[in-house]
């Protein structure tokens, strides 16, 4: 039922705007497929361990300056 409403609304648009809607749909589908930063970082064992080590470091042992 909802898809029928969407289709009806899209059909009522001029062709150039229908193409823009289609492009937006493709954009959203691609965005959904993209790997999140968390996914990427958790797949790299060295980065994952570095994050864990950082989270387990007491605040008084952390640097107050960023070195990069």
VEXSELO-348779 format. One record per atom (N, C-alpha, C, O): residue number from 0; residue in one letter; chain; atom name; x, y negated, z. Coordinates in nm, 2 decimals, m for minus. Each point is the difference from the previous one (the first is absolute). Example, Ala and Ser with C-alpha at 12.3 -4.5 7.8 and 13.67 -1.06 7.14 Angstrom:
2
<node n="0" res="A" chain="A" atom="N" xx="1.32" yy="0.57" zz="0.78"/>
<node n="0" res="A" chain="A" atom="CA" xx="m0.09" yy="m0.12" zz="0.00"/>
<node n="0" res="A" chain="A" atom="C" xx="0.09" yy="m0.12" zz="0.00"/>
<node n="0" res="A" chain="A" atom="O" xx="0.10" yy="0.00" zz="0.07"/>
<node n="1" res="S" chain="A" atom="N" xx="m0.14" yy="m0.11" zz="m0.14"/>
<node n="1" res="S" chain="A" atom="CA" xx="0.09" yy="m0.11" zz="0.00"/>
<node n="1" res="S" chain="A" atom="C" xx="m0.08" yy="m0.11" zz="0.08"/>
<node n="1" res="S" chain="A" atom="O" xx="0.05" yy="m0.11" zz="0.01"/>
//
This chain:
68
<node n="0" res="X" chain="A" atom="N" xx="0.08" yy="0.12" zz="0.00"/>
<node n="0" res="X" chain="A" atom="CA" xx="m0.08" yy="m0.12" zz="0.00"/>
<node n="0" res="X" chain="A" atom="C" xx="0.09" yy="m0.13" zz="0.00"/>
<node n="0" res="X" chain="A" atom="O" xx="m0.03" yy="m0.09" zz="m0.08"/>
<node n="1" res="X" chain="A" atom="N" xx="0.13" yy="0.09" zz="0.17"/>
<node n="1" res="X" chain="A" atom="CA" xx="0.09" yy="m0.11" zz="0.00"/>
<node n="1" res="X" chain="A" atom="C" xx="0.07" yy="m0.02" zz="m0.13"/>
<node n="1" res="X" chain="A" atom="O" xx="0.02" yy="m0.11" zz="m0.05"/>
<node n="2" res="X" chain="A" atom="N" xx="0.03" yy="0.22" zz="m0.01"/>
<node n="2" res="X" chain="A" atom="CA" xx="0.07" yy="0.00" zz="m0.12"/>
<node n="2" res="X" chain="A" atom="C" xx="m0.09" yy="m0.06" zz="m0.12"/>
<node n="2" res="X" chain="A" atom="O" xx="0.05" yy="m0.06" zz="m0.09"/>
<node n="3" res="X" chain="A" atom="N" xx="m0.18" yy="0.09" zz="0.10"/>
<node n="3" res="X" chain="A" atom="CA" xx="m0.09" yy="m0.05" zz="m0.10"/>
<node n="3" res="X" chain="A" atom="C" xx="m0.01" yy="m0.16" zz="0.01"/>
<node n="3" res="X" chain="A" atom="O" xx="m0.01" yy="m0.07" zz="m0.10"/>
<node n="4" res="X" chain="A" atom="N" xx="0.01" yy="0.02" zz="0.22"/>
<node n="4" res="X" chain="A" atom="CA" xx="0.00" yy="m0.14" zz="0.02"/>
<node n="4" res="X" chain="A" atom="C" xx="0.13" yy="m0.07" zz="m0.05"/>
<node n="4" res="X" chain="A" atom="O" xx="m0.01" yy="m0.10" zz="m0.07"/>
<node n="5" res="X" chain="A" atom="N" xx="0.12" yy="0.17" zz="0.10"/>
<node n="5" res="X" chain="A" atom="CA" xx="0.13" yy="m0.05" zz="m0.05"/>
<node n="5" res="X" chain="A" atom="C" xx="0.00" yy="m0.01" zz="m0.16"/>
<node n="5" res="X" chain="A" atom="O" xx="0.03" yy="m0.09" zz="m0.06"/>
<node n="6" res="X" chain="A" atom="N" xx="m0.08" yy="0.20" zz="0.01"/>
<node n="6" res="X" chain="A" atom="CA" xx="0.00" yy="0.01" zz="m0.15"/>
<node n="6" res="X" chain="A" atom="C" xx="m0.09" yy="m0.10" zz="m0.06"/>
<node n="6" res="X" chain="A" atom="O" xx="0.03" yy="m0.06" zz="m0.10"/>
<node n="7" res="X" chain="A" atom="N" xx="m0.14" yy="0.04" zz="0.16"/>
<node n="7" res="X" chain="A" atom="CA" xx="m0.10" yy="m0.10" zz="m0.05"/>
<node n="7" res="X" chain="A" atom="C" xx="0.06" yy="m0.14" zz="0.01"/>
<node n="7" res="X" chain="A" atom="O" xx="m0.01" yy="m0.08" zz="m0.09"/>
<node n="8" res="X" chain="A" atom="N" xx="0.08" yy="0.05" zz="0.20"/>
<node n="8" res="X" chain="A" atom="CA" xx="0.06" yy="m0.13" zz="0.01"/>
<node n="8" res="X" chain="A" atom="C" xx="0.11" yy="m0.02" zz="m0.10"/>
<node n="8" res="X" chain="A" atom="O" xx="0.02" yy="m0.11" zz="m0.06"/>
<node n="9" res="X" chain="A" atom="N" xx="0.06" yy="0.21" zz="0.04"/>
<node n="9" res="X" chain="A" atom="CA" xx="0.11" yy="m0.01" zz="m0.10"/>
<node n="9" res="X" chain="A" atom="C" xx="m0.05" yy="m0.01" zz="m0.14"/>
<node n="9" res="X" chain="A" atom="O" xx="0.05" yy="m0.08" zz="m0.08"/>
<node n="10" res="X" chain="A" atom="N" xx="m0.16" yy="0.15" zz="0.05"/>
<node n="10" res="X" chain="A" atom="CA" xx="m0.06" yy="m0.01" zz="m0.13"/>
<node n="10" res="X" chain="A" atom="C" xx="m0.06" yy="m0.14" zz="m0.03"/>
<node n="10" res="X" chain="A" atom="O" xx="m0.01" yy="m0.04" zz="m0.12"/>
<node n="11" res="X" chain="A" atom="N" xx="m0.02" yy="m0.03" zz="0.22"/>
<node n="11" res="X" chain="A" atom="CA" xx="m0.06" yy="m0.13" zz="m0.02"/>
<node n="11" res="X" chain="A" atom="C" xx="0.11" yy="m0.11" zz="m0.02"/>
<node n="11" res="X" chain="A" atom="O" xx="m0.04" yy="m0.11" zz="m0.04"/>
<node n="12" res="X" chain="A" atom="N" xx="0.16" yy="0.15" zz="0.05"/>
<node n="12" res="X" chain="A" atom="CA" xx="0.11" yy="m0.10" zz="m0.02"/>
<node n="12" res="X" chain="A" atom="C" xx="0.04" yy="m0.01" zz="m0.14"/>
<node n="12" res="X" chain="A" atom="O" xx="m0.02" yy="0.10" zz="m0.08"/>
<node n="13" res="X" chain="A" atom="N" xx="0.07" yy="m0.21" zz="0.03"/>
<node n="13" res="X" chain="A" atom="CA" xx="0.06" yy="m0.01" zz="m0.13"/>
<node n="13" res="X" chain="A" atom="C" xx="0.12" yy="0.10" zz="m0.01"/>
<node n="13" res="X" chain="A" atom="O" xx="0.06" yy="0.03" zz="0.10"/>
<node n="14" res="X" chain="A" atom="N" xx="m0.03" yy="0.02" zz="m0.22"/>
<node n="14" res="X" chain="A" atom="CA" xx="0.10" yy="0.10" zz="m0.02"/>
<node n="14" res="X" chain="A" atom="C" xx="0.13" yy="m0.03" zz="0.06"/>
<node n="14" res="X" chain="A" atom="O" xx="0.07" yy="0.08" zz="0.06"/>
<node n="15" res="X" chain="A" atom="N" xx="m0.02" yy="m0.21" zz="m0.08"/>
<node n="15" res="X" chain="A" atom="CA" xx="0.13" yy="m0.03" zz="0.06"/>
<node n="15" res="X" chain="A" atom="C" xx="0.01" yy="0.02" zz="0.15"/>
<node n="15" res="X" chain="A" atom="O" xx="0.10" yy="0.03" zz="0.05"/>
<node n="16" res="X" chain="A" atom="N" xx="m0.21" yy="m0.06" zz="0.02"/>
<node n="16" res="X" chain="A" atom="CA" xx="m0.01" yy="0.02" zz="0.14"/>
<node n="16" res="X" chain="A" atom="C" xx="m0.01" yy="0.15" zz="0.04"/>
<node n="16" res="X" chain="A" atom="O" xx="0.04" yy="0.04" zz="0.10"/>
<node n="17" res="X" chain="A" atom="N" xx="m0.11" yy="0.03" zz="m0.19"/>
<node n="17" res="X" chain="A" atom="CA" xx="0.00" yy="0.15" zz="0.03"/>
<node n="17" res="X" chain="A" atom="C" xx="0.14" yy="0.05" zz="m0.01"/>
<node n="17" res="X" chain="A" atom="O" xx="0.03" yy="0.09" zz="0.08"/>
<node n="18" res="X" chain="A" atom="N" xx="0.05" yy="m0.13" zz="m0.17"/>
<node n="18" res="X" chain="A" atom="CA" xx="0.14" yy="0.04" zz="m0.01"/>
<node n="18" res="X" chain="A" atom="C" xx="0.07" yy="m0.04" zz="0.13"/>
<node n="18" res="X" chain="A" atom="O" xx="0.09" yy="0.08" zz="0.05"/>
<node n="19" res="X" chain="A" atom="N" xx="m0.11" yy="m0.19" zz="0.00"/>
<node n="19" res="X" chain="A" atom="CA" xx="0.07" yy="m0.05" zz="0.13"/>
<node n="19" res="X" chain="A" atom="C" xx="m0.05" yy="0.09" zz="0.11"/>
<node n="19" res="X" chain="A" atom="O" xx="0.09" yy="0.04" zz="0.09"/>
<node n="20" res="X" chain="A" atom="N" xx="m0.21" yy="0.00" zz="m0.08"/>
<node n="20" res="X" chain="A" atom="CA" xx="m0.05" yy="0.09" zz="0.10"/>
<node n="20" res="X" chain="A" atom="C" xx="0.07" yy="0.14" zz="m0.01"/>
<node n="20" res="X" chain="A" atom="O" xx="0.05" yy="0.06" zz="0.10"/>
<node n="21" res="X" chain="A" atom="N" xx="m0.04" yy="m0.02" zz="m0.22"/>
<node n="21" res="X" chain="A" atom="CA" xx="0.07" yy="0.13" zz="m0.03"/>
<node n="21" res="X" chain="A" atom="C" xx="0.15" yy="m0.01" zz="0.04"/>
<node n="21" res="X" chain="A" atom="O" xx="0.05" yy="0.09" zz="0.07"/>
<node n="22" res="X" chain="A" atom="N" xx="0.02" yy="m0.20" zz="m0.10"/>
<node n="22" res="X" chain="A" atom="CA" xx="0.13" yy="m0.02" zz="0.04"/>
<node n="22" res="X" chain="A" atom="C" xx="0.02" yy="0.00" zz="0.15"/>
<node n="22" res="X" chain="A" atom="O" xx="0.09" yy="0.06" zz="0.06"/>
<node n="23" res="X" chain="A" atom="N" xx="m0.19" yy="m0.12" zz="0.01"/>
<node n="23" res="X" chain="A" atom="CA" xx="0.00" yy="0.00" zz="0.15"/>
<node n="23" res="X" chain="A" atom="C" xx="m0.02" yy="0.14" zz="0.05"/>
<node n="23" res="X" chain="A" atom="O" xx="0.07" yy="0.04" zz="0.10"/>
<node n="24" res="X" chain="A" atom="N" xx="m0.15" yy="0.04" zz="m0.16"/>
<node n="24" res="X" chain="A" atom="CA" xx="m0.02" yy="0.14" zz="0.05"/>
<node n="24" res="X" chain="A" atom="C" xx="0.13" yy="0.07" zz="m0.01"/>
<node n="24" res="X" chain="A" atom="O" xx="0.03" yy="0.08" zz="0.09"/>
<node n="25" res="X" chain="A" atom="N" xx="0.04" yy="m0.09" zz="m0.21"/>
<node n="25" res="X" chain="A" atom="CA" xx="0.12" yy="0.07" zz="m0.02"/>
<node n="25" res="X" chain="A" atom="C" xx="0.11" yy="m0.05" zz="0.10"/>
<node n="25" res="X" chain="A" atom="O" xx="0.07" yy="0.08" zz="0.06"/>
<node n="26" res="X" chain="A" atom="N" xx="m0.07" yy="m0.21" zz="m0.03"/>
<node n="26" res="X" chain="A" atom="CA" xx="0.09" yy="m0.05" zz="0.11"/>
<node n="26" res="X" chain="A" atom="C" xx="m0.03" yy="0.06" zz="0.13"/>
<node n="26" res="X" chain="A" atom="O" xx="0.09" yy="0.04" zz="0.07"/>
<node n="27" res="X" chain="A" atom="N" xx="m0.22" yy="m0.03" zz="m0.03"/>
<node n="27" res="X" chain="A" atom="CA" xx="m0.03" yy="0.06" zz="0.13"/>
<node n="27" res="X" chain="A" atom="C" xx="0.04" yy="0.15" zz="0.00"/>
<node n="27" res="X" chain="A" atom="O" xx="0.05" yy="0.05" zz="0.10"/>
<node n="28" res="X" chain="A" atom="N" xx="m0.08" yy="0.02" zz="m0.21"/>
<node n="28" res="X" chain="A" atom="CA" xx="0.04" yy="0.14" zz="0.00"/>
<node n="28" res="X" chain="A" atom="C" xx="0.15" yy="0.02" zz="0.02"/>
<node n="28" res="X" chain="A" atom="O" xx="0.05" yy="0.09" zz="0.06"/>
<node n="29" res="X" chain="A" atom="N" xx="0.03" yy="m0.17" zz="m0.13"/>
<node n="29" res="X" chain="A" atom="CA" xx="0.14" yy="0.00" zz="0.01"/>
<node n="29" res="X" chain="A" atom="C" xx="0.05" yy="m0.03" zz="0.14"/>
<node n="29" res="X" chain="A" atom="O" xx="0.09" yy="0.06" zz="0.05"/>
<node n="30" res="X" chain="A" atom="N" xx="m0.16" yy="m0.16" zz="0.01"/>
<node n="30" res="X" chain="A" atom="CA" xx="0.04" yy="m0.04" zz="0.14"/>
<node n="30" res="X" chain="A" atom="C" xx="m0.03" yy="0.11" zz="0.10"/>
<node n="30" res="X" chain="A" atom="O" xx="0.08" yy="0.02" zz="0.09"/>
<node n="31" res="X" chain="A" atom="N" xx="m0.18" yy="0.06" zz="m0.11"/>
<node n="31" res="X" chain="A" atom="CA" xx="m0.04" yy="0.11" zz="0.09"/>
<node n="31" res="X" chain="A" atom="C" xx="0.11" yy="0.11" zz="m0.01"/>
<node n="31" res="X" chain="A" atom="O" xx="0.03" yy="0.06" zz="0.10"/>
<node n="32" res="X" chain="A" atom="N" xx="0.02" yy="m0.04" zz="m0.22"/>
<node n="32" res="X" chain="A" atom="CA" xx="0.11" yy="0.10" zz="m0.03"/>
<node n="32" res="X" chain="A" atom="C" xx="0.13" yy="m0.04" zz="0.06"/>
<node n="32" res="X" chain="A" atom="O" xx="0.08" yy="0.09" zz="0.03"/>
<node n="33" res="X" chain="A" atom="N" xx="m0.05" yy="m0.22" zz="m0.01"/>
<node n="33" res="X" chain="A" atom="CA" xx="0.13" yy="m0.04" zz="0.04"/>
<node n="33" res="X" chain="A" atom="C" xx="0.03" yy="0.05" zz="0.14"/>
<node n="33" res="X" chain="A" atom="O" xx="m0.09" yy="0.01" zz="0.09"/>
<node n="34" res="X" chain="A" atom="N" xx="0.22" yy="0.02" zz="m0.08"/>
<node n="34" res="X" chain="A" atom="CA" xx="0.04" yy="0.05" zz="0.13"/>
<node n="34" res="X" chain="A" atom="C" xx="0.02" yy="m0.12" zz="0.10"/>
<node n="34" res="X" chain="A" atom="O" xx="0.05" yy="m0.10" zz="m0.04"/>
<node n="35" res="X" chain="A" atom="N" xx="m0.10" yy="0.12" zz="0.16"/>
<node n="35" res="X" chain="A" atom="CA" xx="0.02" yy="m0.11" zz="0.09"/>
<node n="35" res="X" chain="A" atom="C" xx="0.14" yy="m0.01" zz="0.05"/>
<node n="35" res="X" chain="A" atom="O" xx="0.08" yy="0.10" zz="m0.02"/>
<node n="36" res="X" chain="A" atom="N" xx="m0.04" yy="m0.21" zz="0.08"/>
<node n="36" res="X" chain="A" atom="CA" xx="0.14" yy="m0.01" zz="0.05"/>
<node n="36" res="X" chain="A" atom="C" xx="0.02" yy="0.11" zz="0.11"/>
<node n="36" res="X" chain="A" atom="O" xx="0.11" yy="0.05" zz="0.00"/>
<node n="37" res="X" chain="A" atom="N" xx="m0.20" yy="m0.03" zz="0.08"/>
<node n="37" res="X" chain="A" atom="CA" xx="0.01" yy="0.10" zz="0.10"/>
<node n="37" res="X" chain="A" atom="C" xx="0.03" yy="0.14" zz="m0.06"/>
<node n="37" res="X" chain="A" atom="O" xx="0.08" yy="0.08" zz="0.05"/>
<node n="38" res="X" chain="A" atom="N" xx="m0.16" yy="m0.05" zz="m0.15"/>
<node n="38" res="X" chain="A" atom="CA" xx="0.02" yy="0.13" zz="m0.07"/>
<node n="38" res="X" chain="A" atom="C" xx="0.14" yy="0.01" zz="m0.06"/>
<node n="38" res="X" chain="A" atom="O" xx="0.07" yy="0.10" zz="0.02"/>
<node n="39" res="X" chain="A" atom="N" xx="m0.02" yy="m0.20" zz="m0.08"/>
<node n="39" res="X" chain="A" atom="CA" xx="0.13" yy="m0.01" zz="m0.06"/>
<node n="39" res="X" chain="A" atom="C" xx="0.11" yy="0.02" zz="0.10"/>
<node n="39" res="X" chain="A" atom="O" xx="0.09" yy="0.08" zz="m0.01"/>
<node n="40" res="X" chain="A" atom="N" xx="m0.10" yy="m0.16" zz="0.12"/>
<node n="40" res="X" chain="A" atom="CA" xx="0.10" yy="0.01" zz="0.11"/>
<node n="40" res="X" chain="A" atom="C" xx="0.00" yy="0.13" zz="0.07"/>
<node n="40" res="X" chain="A" atom="O" xx="0.11" yy="0.05" zz="0.04"/>
<node n="41" res="X" chain="A" atom="N" xx="m0.23" yy="0.01" zz="m0.02"/>
<node n="41" res="X" chain="A" atom="CA" xx="0.00" yy="0.12" zz="0.08"/>
<node n="41" res="X" chain="A" atom="C" xx="0.05" yy="0.12" zz="m0.08"/>
<node n="41" res="X" chain="A" atom="O" xx="0.04" yy="0.10" zz="0.05"/>
<node n="42" res="X" chain="A" atom="N" xx="m0.03" yy="m0.11" zz="m0.19"/>
<node n="42" res="X" chain="A" atom="CA" xx="0.05" yy="0.11" zz="m0.08"/>
<node n="42" res="X" chain="A" atom="C" xx="0.16" yy="0.00" zz="0.00"/>
<node n="42" res="X" chain="A" atom="O" xx="0.06" yy="0.10" zz="m0.04"/>
<node n="43" res="X" chain="A" atom="N" xx="0.00" yy="m0.21" zz="0.08"/>
<node n="43" res="X" chain="A" atom="CA" xx="0.15" yy="m0.01" zz="0.00"/>
<node n="43" res="X" chain="A" atom="C" xx="0.04" yy="0.03" zz="0.14"/>
<node n="43" res="X" chain="A" atom="O" xx="m0.02" yy="m0.08" zz="0.09"/>
<node n="44" res="X" chain="A" atom="N" xx="0.09" yy="0.19" zz="m0.07"/>
<node n="44" res="X" chain="A" atom="CA" xx="0.04" yy="0.05" zz="0.13"/>
<node n="44" res="X" chain="A" atom="C" xx="0.09" yy="m0.10" zz="0.07"/>
<node n="44" res="X" chain="A" atom="O" xx="m0.01" yy="m0.02" zz="0.12"/>
<node n="45" res="X" chain="A" atom="N" xx="0.10" yy="m0.04" zz="m0.19"/>
<node n="45" res="X" chain="A" atom="CA" xx="0.10" yy="m0.10" zz="0.06"/>
<node n="45" res="X" chain="A" atom="C" xx="m0.08" yy="m0.12" zz="0.05"/>
<node n="45" res="X" chain="A" atom="O" xx="0.03" yy="m0.05" zz="0.11"/>
<node n="46" res="X" chain="A" atom="N" xx="m0.11" yy="0.00" zz="m0.19"/>
<node n="46" res="X" chain="A" atom="CA" xx="m0.08" yy="m0.12" zz="0.04"/>
<node n="46" res="X" chain="A" atom="C" xx="m0.09" yy="0.03" zz="0.11"/>
<node n="46" res="X" chain="A" atom="O" xx="m0.02" yy="m0.08" zz="0.10"/>
<node n="47" res="X" chain="A" atom="N" xx="m0.05" yy="0.20" zz="m0.11"/>
<node n="47" res="X" chain="A" atom="CA" xx="m0.09" yy="0.04" zz="0.11"/>
<node n="47" res="X" chain="A" atom="C" xx="0.07" yy="0.01" zz="0.13"/>
<node n="47" res="X" chain="A" atom="O" xx="m0.05" yy="m0.05" zz="0.10"/>
<node n="48" res="X" chain="A" atom="N" xx="0.17" yy="0.11" zz="m0.10"/>
<node n="48" res="X" chain="A" atom="CA" xx="0.07" yy="0.01" zz="0.13"/>
<node n="48" res="X" chain="A" atom="C" xx="0.05" yy="m0.13" zz="0.05"/>
<node n="48" res="X" chain="A" atom="O" xx="0.00" yy="m0.03" zz="0.12"/>
<node n="49" res="X" chain="A" atom="N" xx="0.04" yy="m0.06" zz="m0.21"/>
<node n="49" res="X" chain="A" atom="CA" xx="0.04" yy="m0.14" zz="0.04"/>
<node n="49" res="X" chain="A" atom="C" xx="m0.12" yy="m0.07" zz="0.06"/>
<node n="49" res="X" chain="A" atom="O" xx="0.02" yy="m0.07" zz="0.10"/>
<node n="50" res="X" chain="A" atom="N" xx="m0.14" yy="0.08" zz="m0.15"/>
<node n="50" res="X" chain="A" atom="CA" xx="m0.11" yy="m0.06" zz="0.06"/>
<node n="50" res="X" chain="A" atom="C" xx="m0.03" yy="0.06" zz="0.14"/>
<node n="50" res="X" chain="A" atom="O" xx="m0.03" yy="m0.08" zz="0.09"/>
<node n="51" res="X" chain="A" atom="N" xx="0.04" yy="0.21" zz="m0.08"/>
<node n="51" res="X" chain="A" atom="CA" xx="m0.03" yy="0.07" zz="0.13"/>
<node n="51" res="X" chain="A" atom="C" xx="0.11" yy="m0.05" zz="0.10"/>
<node n="51" res="X" chain="A" atom="O" xx="m0.04" yy="m0.03" zz="0.11"/>
<node n="52" res="X" chain="A" atom="N" xx="0.16" yy="0.02" zz="m0.15"/>
<node n="52" res="X" chain="A" atom="CA" xx="0.11" yy="m0.05" zz="0.09"/>
<node n="52" res="X" chain="A" atom="C" xx="m0.03" yy="m0.14" zz="0.04"/>
<node n="52" res="X" chain="A" atom="O" xx="0.02" yy="m0.03" zz="0.12"/>
<node n="53" res="X" chain="A" atom="N" xx="m0.06" yy="m0.05" zz="m0.21"/>
<node n="53" res="X" chain="A" atom="CA" xx="m0.03" yy="m0.14" zz="0.03"/>
<node n="53" res="X" chain="A" atom="C" xx="m0.11" yy="m0.01" zz="0.10"/>
<node n="53" res="X" chain="A" atom="O" xx="0.00" yy="m0.09" zz="0.09"/>
<node n="54" res="X" chain="A" atom="N" xx="m0.11" yy="0.17" zz="m0.11"/>
<node n="54" res="X" chain="A" atom="CA" xx="m0.11" yy="m0.01" zz="0.09"/>
<node n="54" res="X" chain="A" atom="C" xx="0.04" yy="0.05" zz="0.14"/>
<node n="54" res="X" chain="A" atom="O" xx="m0.06" yy="m0.04" zz="0.10"/>
<node n="55" res="X" chain="A" atom="N" xx="0.15" yy="0.13" zz="m0.09"/>
<node n="55" res="X" chain="A" atom="CA" xx="0.05" yy="0.06" zz="0.13"/>
<node n="55" res="X" chain="A" atom="C" xx="0.11" yy="m0.09" zz="0.07"/>
<node n="55" res="X" chain="A" atom="O" xx="0.04" yy="0.04" zz="0.11"/>
<node n="56" res="X" chain="A" atom="N" xx="0.00" yy="m0.14" zz="m0.18"/>
<node n="56" res="X" chain="A" atom="CA" xx="0.10" yy="m0.09" zz="0.06"/>
<node n="56" res="X" chain="A" atom="C" xx="m0.06" yy="m0.10" zz="0.10"/>
<node n="56" res="X" chain="A" atom="O" xx="m0.09" yy="m0.07" zz="m0.04"/>
<node n="57" res="X" chain="A" atom="N" xx="0.14" yy="0.07" zz="0.16"/>
<node n="57" res="X" chain="A" atom="CA" xx="m0.05" yy="m0.10" zz="0.10"/>
<node n="57" res="X" chain="A" atom="C" xx="0.02" yy="m0.14" zz="m0.05"/>
<node n="57" res="X" chain="A" atom="O" xx="0.10" yy="m0.03" zz="m0.07"/>
<node n="58" res="X" chain="A" atom="N" xx="m0.19" yy="m0.06" zz="0.10"/>
<node n="58" res="X" chain="A" atom="CA" xx="0.01" yy="m0.14" zz="m0.04"/>
<node n="58" res="X" chain="A" atom="C" xx="0.13" yy="m0.06" zz="0.04"/>
<node n="58" res="X" chain="A" atom="O" xx="0.05" yy="m0.09" zz="m0.07"/>
<node n="59" res="X" chain="A" atom="N" xx="0.00" yy="0.12" zz="0.19"/>
<node n="59" res="X" chain="A" atom="CA" xx="0.12" yy="m0.07" zz="0.05"/>
<node n="59" res="X" chain="A" atom="C" xx="0.13" yy="0.05" zz="m0.08"/>
<node n="59" res="X" chain="A" atom="O" xx="0.10" yy="m0.07" zz="0.01"/>
<node n="60" res="X" chain="A" atom="N" xx="m0.12" yy="0.17" zz="m0.09"/>
<node n="60" res="X" chain="A" atom="CA" xx="0.11" yy="0.05" zz="m0.09"/>
<node n="60" res="X" chain="A" atom="C" xx="m0.01" yy="m0.05" zz="m0.14"/>
<node n="60" res="X" chain="A" atom="O" xx="0.09" yy="0.02" zz="m0.09"/>
<node n="61" res="X" chain="A" atom="N" xx="m0.20" yy="m0.09" zz="0.06"/>
<node n="61" res="X" chain="A" atom="CA" xx="m0.02" yy="m0.05" zz="m0.14"/>
<node n="61" res="X" chain="A" atom="C" xx="0.07" yy="m0.13" zz="m0.02"/>
<node n="61" res="X" chain="A" atom="O" xx="0.01" yy="m0.08" zz="0.09"/>
<node n="62" res="X" chain="A" atom="N" xx="0.03" yy="0.05" zz="m0.21"/>
<node n="62" res="X" chain="A" atom="CA" xx="0.07" yy="m0.12" zz="m0.04"/>
<node n="62" res="X" chain="A" atom="C" xx="m0.11" yy="m0.11" zz="m0.01"/>
<node n="62" res="X" chain="A" atom="O" xx="m0.11" yy="0.02" zz="m0.03"/>
<node n="63" res="X" chain="A" atom="N" xx="0.15" yy="m0.14" zz="0.07"/>
<node n="63" res="X" chain="A" atom="CA" xx="m0.09" yy="m0.12" zz="m0.01"/>
<node n="63" res="X" chain="A" atom="C" xx="0.01" yy="m0.06" zz="m0.14"/>
<node n="63" res="X" chain="A" atom="O" xx="m0.07" yy="m0.09" zz="m0.03"/>
<node n="64" res="X" chain="A" atom="N" xx="0.17" yy="0.13" zz="m0.05"/>
<node n="64" res="X" chain="A" atom="CA" xx="0.02" yy="m0.06" zz="m0.13"/>
<node n="64" res="X" chain="A" atom="C" xx="m0.02" yy="0.11" zz="m0.11"/>
<node n="64" res="X" chain="A" atom="O" xx="0.03" yy="0.11" zz="0.02"/>
<node n="65" res="X" chain="A" atom="N" xx="m0.08" yy="m0.16" zz="m0.13"/>
<node n="65" res="X" chain="A" atom="CA" xx="m0.01" yy="0.09" zz="m0.12"/>
<node n="65" res="X" chain="A" atom="C" xx="0.12" yy="m0.01" zz="m0.08"/>
<node n="65" res="X" chain="A" atom="O" xx="0.05" yy="m0.10" zz="m0.03"/>
<node n="66" res="X" chain="A" atom="N" xx="0.01" yy="0.22" zz="0.00"/>
<node n="66" res="X" chain="A" atom="CA" xx="0.13" yy="0.00" zz="m0.07"/>
<node n="66" res="X" chain="A" atom="C" xx="m0.02" yy="0.05" zz="m0.15"/>
<node n="66" res="X" chain="A" atom="O" xx="0.06" yy="0.10" zz="m0.03"/>
<node n="67" res="X" chain="A" atom="N" xx="m0.13" yy="m0.17" zz="m0.04"/>
<node n="67" res="X" chain="A" atom="CA" xx="m0.01" yy="0.03" zz="m0.15"/>
<node n="67" res="X" chain="A" atom="C" xx="m0.01" yy="m0.12" zz="m0.08"/>
<node n="67" res="X" chain="A" atom="O" xx="m0.01" yy="0.00" zz="m0.12"/>
//
